[in-house]
Amino acid sequence: MKMKEKLPLIVSLLGSFALAACGGGGGGDSAPTPQAAAPATSASAPAPASTPTVTGEALPSLSSPQAGSTAATGNGFEGIWTEPASSSSRTTAMIDPANNISYVTGLFSFVTSTFFGAATTAAPNWTLTSGFETRSNVRYTATAGSGTYTANQTLTGSYVANGTTVNLSLQYDPANALAVTQSSVTGTWAQNSTSLTVNDAGGFTGNILGCGVSGTLTLTTPGSNKNLYTMTTTGTTSTCTLASGVTYSGNAAITFLPVSGSTTLYKRTIVYLIKAADNSVIAYGQLSKQ
């Protein structure tokens, strides 16, 4: 029997998810508008337009991970997993040390599905113990989930939802080689109508798609340097989709997007995927440092 349940509403931040792969094209900064040259005069030629400065950082290296990072100290299954950069369909998955899994999938910038679940592992195998997928505001129970993984390299497998087999083919993301601290997320992160300002302790205020929110963004493993955070928030008003009196929580991580105008530089973003305890409302986004 197909298990499905209509969701009241999914907070769909379609304009706020870049879905571009580390090392891939698209989804980066918009190219700066060239400066217009001044009209020529008989006295002198126009001054050349200035070249915009391209800023960013190199990707962390999985072959030489930073000390304390997930790639250096994790269990091989936890971390950030993504589809290959050449795929137009993009999945970003986050797995915490307790093997709780969440992911969001999109086609270009349009999010098509989300997933929340839990697994057990006996290397090189993993088995889904519970989970659900959402598509078009409908929640489907996930069953028969299993597969294999190579620590810090690849994760493959499948599960069944709505009578359809969903295949997974993910790669260990370079962002796992980044060593972070709690202060790595301090500052303002924004995209379109979503903006969050995070303090040094991980407390934040702001809005998600116009809904005022407050909450915390703290290291999933306190005191570690692993690039995985737990996001917990509640709304500040009773009438918004993210309502006051309701707690929404889930995974978040720092990921990288290519910078336009460069083949070697990347910018940091925060990807998050959170839900209400009763699974009725889901929010997701990808925010850039301001």
C-alpha positions in Angstrom: 0.0 0.0 0.0 1.3 3.5 -0.9 1.8 5.6 2.2 1.2 9.2 1.5 0.0 12.2 3.4 -0.8 15.7 2.2 1.3 18.4 3.8 -0.4 21.6 4.9 2.4 23.6 3.3 6.1 23.4 2.5 8.0 26.6 2.9 9.6 26.5 -0.6 12.6 28.8 -0.9 12.9 28.2 -4.6 14.8 31.3 -5.3 17.2 30.7 -2.4 18.7 27.4 -3.3 21.6 27.5 -5.8 22.1 23.7 -6.1 25.4 24.2 -7.9 28.2 21.6 -7.3 31.6 22.3 -5.8 33.8 22.6 -8.8 30.8 22.8 -11.1 29.4 25.7 -13.1 26.3 27.8 -12.4 24.9 29.0 -9.2 27.8 31.3 -8.3 27.9 35.0 -8.0 26.3 37.0 -10.8 28.9 38.6 -13.1 29.5 42.2 -12.3 28.0 44.8 -14.7 30.9 46.3 -16.7 31.5 50.0 -16.2 30.6 52.2 -19.1 33.4 54.0 -20.8 33.2 57.8 -20.9 32.4 59.3 -24.4 35.5 60.0 -26.5 36.7 63.6 -26.8 39.2 65.2 -29.1 41.6 65.7 -26.2 42.0 62.1 -25.1 40.8 58.6 -25.5 38.3 57.2 -23.0 39.8 55.6 -19.8 39.5 51.8 -19.9 36.9 50.2 -17.7 38.2 48.9 -14.4 38.4 45.2 -13.9 36.3 44.0 -11.0 38.2 42.3 -8.2 37.3 38.6 -7.9 37.4 37.3 -4.3 37.0 33.9 -2.8 38.9 31.0 -1.5 40.3 27.6 -2.8 38.3 24.5 -2.1 39.4 22.4 0.9 41.3 19.3 -0.3 40.0 15.8 0.5 43.5 14.4 -0.1 44.9 16.8 2.6 41.9 17.5 4.9 42.3 20.2 7.5 43.0 19.0 11.0 39.9 18.1 13.0 37.6 18.2 9.9 35.0 15.6 9.2 37.2 14.1 6.5 40.1 13.8 9.0 38.2 12.6 12.1 34.7 11.3 11.0 33.4 7.8 10.7 33.4 7.8 6.9 29.6 7.8 6.6 28.8 11.1 8.3 29.2 14.4 6.5 28.1 16.1 3.3 27.3 14.1 0.2 26.5 15.5 -3.2 25.8 14.4 -6.8 28.6 14.7 -9.4 29.1 18.2 -10.7 28.0 17.4 -14.2 24.5 16.4 -13.3 21.7 19.0 -13.9 19.8 17.3 -11.0 21.5 18.2 -7.8 21.2 16.4 -4.4 22.8 17.8 -1.2 22.7 15.3 1.6 23.8 15.8 5.2 24.4 12.8 7.6 25.1 13.4 11.3 27.2 11.2 13.6 24.1 9.3 14.7 23.3 8.4 11.0 20.3 10.7 10.7 20.0 11.7 7.0 18.4 14.7 5.3 18.7 15.8 1.7 17.2 18.2 -0.8 17.1 17.5 -4.5 16.6 20.0 -7.3 16.7 20.4 -11.1 18.8 23.5 -11.8 17.4 26.0 -9.1 14.0 24.3 -8.7 13.7 22.0 -5.7 11.9 18.8 -6.5 12.1 16.8 -3.3 13.3 16.5 0.2 14.1 13.6 2.4 14.5 12.8 6.2 15.4 9.5 7.6 17.8 7.4 9.7 20.1 4.5 8.9 22.3 1.9 10.4 25.7 0.9 9.1 27.9 -2.2 9.0 30.6 -1.2 6.6 30.4 -1.2 3.7 26.6 -1.5 3.9 23.9 0.9 5.1 20.3 0.1 5.8 17.5 2.7 6.1 15.5 2.2 9.4 12.9 4.9 8.8 12.3 7.9 6.5 10.0 9.9 4.3 10.3 11.8 1.1 8.2 14.8 0.0 7.3 15.7 -3.6 4.8 18.3 -4.6 3.7 18.9 -1.0 2.9 15.2 -0.4 4.8 13.1 2.1 5.6 9.4 1.2 7.0 6.8 3.6 10.3 5.5 2.4 10.9 1.7 2.7 13.3 -1.0 1.5 16.3 1.4 1.7 19.8 0.0 1.6 23.1 0.3 -0.2 26.8 0.5 0.2 29.4 3.2 0.9 33.1 3.6 0.6 34.3 5.7 3.6 34.9 9.4 2.6 34.4 8.5 -1.1 31.0 7.2 -2.5 27.6 6.3 -1.3 25.1 4.4 -3.4 21.8 2.6 -2.9 18.1 3.0 -3.2 14.7 3.1 -1.4 11.1 2.9 -2.4 8.6 5.8 -2.0 5.1 6.0 -3.6 5.8 2.8 -5.4 8.8 4.1 -7.2 12.5 3.2 -6.6 14.6 6.2 -5.9 18.3 5.6 -6.7 21.1 7.4 -4.9 24.6 7.9 -6.2 26.5 10.4 -4.1 30.1 11.6 -3.7 31.8 12.8 -0.5 31.9 16.6 -0.8 35.1 18.6 -0.5 33.4 20.7 2.2 34.0 17.8 4.6 37.7 18.7 4.5 37.0 22.1 6.0 37.7 22.5 9.7 35.3 24.8 11.4 34.5 26.3 14.8 31.3 27.8 16.2 32.4 31.2 15.0 32.7 30.1 11.4 28.9 30.8 11.0 29.0 34.2 12.8 27.7 37.1 10.7 24.8 37.7 8.4 23.9 35.1 5.7 21.2 35.9 3.2 19.7 35.1 -0.2 16.6 36.9 -1.7 13.9 37.2 1.0 15.8 35.2 3.7 18.4 36.7 6.0 19.8 35.4 9.3 22.3 37.1 11.6 24.3 34.7 13.8 26.2 35.7 16.9 29.4 34.1 18.2 27.4 31.6 20.4 25.3 30.5 17.5 22.1 32.4 18.4 20.4 34.0 15.4 17.5 36.3 14.5 16.1 37.2 11.1 13.5 36.0 8.6 12.9 33.0 6.4 10.8 33.9 3.4 9.3 36.8 5.2 8.6 34.9 8.4 10.4 36.4 11.4 12.5 33.8 13.2 14.9 33.3 16.1 16.9 30.3 17.1 20.3 28.7 17.2 22.9 27.3 14.7 25.4 25.3 16.7 28.0 22.6 16.1 26.3 19.2 16.0 29.4 17.8 17.8 30.2 20.5 20.4 33.8 21.5 20.7 34.8 19.7 17.4 35.9 21.1 14.1 33.5 19.0 12.0 31.5 20.9 9.4 28.0 20.0 10.5 25.6 22.2 12.5 22.2 21.7 14.1 19.7 24.5 13.3 16.8 25.0 15.6 14.3 27.9 15.1 10.8 29.1 15.9 8.7 31.8 14.3 8.1 35.2 16.0 4.5 35.6 15.0 1.5 33.2 15.2 0.2 34.0 11.7 3.2 33.1 9.5 4.0 29.7 8.0 6.9 29.3 10.4 4.8 30.1 13.4 5.6 31.0 17.0 5.2 28.2 19.5 6.5 25.6 17.0 10.0 24.4 16.9 11.7 23.6 13.5 15.0 21.8 13.5 17.4 19.9 11.2 20.9 19.9 9.7 23.0 22.7 8.3 26.5 22.9 6.9 29.0 25.2 5.2 29.2 24.4 1.5 31.0 26.1 -1.5 29.8 27.7 -4.7 32.1 28.7 -7.6 32.7 32.4 -8.0 31.9 33.8 -11.4 35.0 35.0 -13.2 37.3 32.4 -11.6 38.0 28.8 -12.2 39.8 28.3 -8.8 37.9 30.5 -6.3 34.7 29.6 -4.3 32.4 31.4 -1.8 31.0 29.9 1.4 27.3 29.3 1.8 25.2 27.8 4.5 22.8 25.0 3.4 20.0 24.1 5.8 17.1 21.7 5.8 14.7 21.9 8.8 11.2 20.6 9.7 8.5 20.7 12.3 8.5 17.8 14.8 5.2 16.5 13.2 6.8 16.8 9.7 4.0 19.2 8.6 6.3 22.1 7.5 9.7 22.0 5.9 12.0 24.8 5.2 15.3 24.8 3.2 17.7 27.3 1.8 21.2 28.2 0.8 22.5 31.5 2.1 25.6 33.4 1.2 27.8 35.4 3.6 27.1 39.1 3.4 
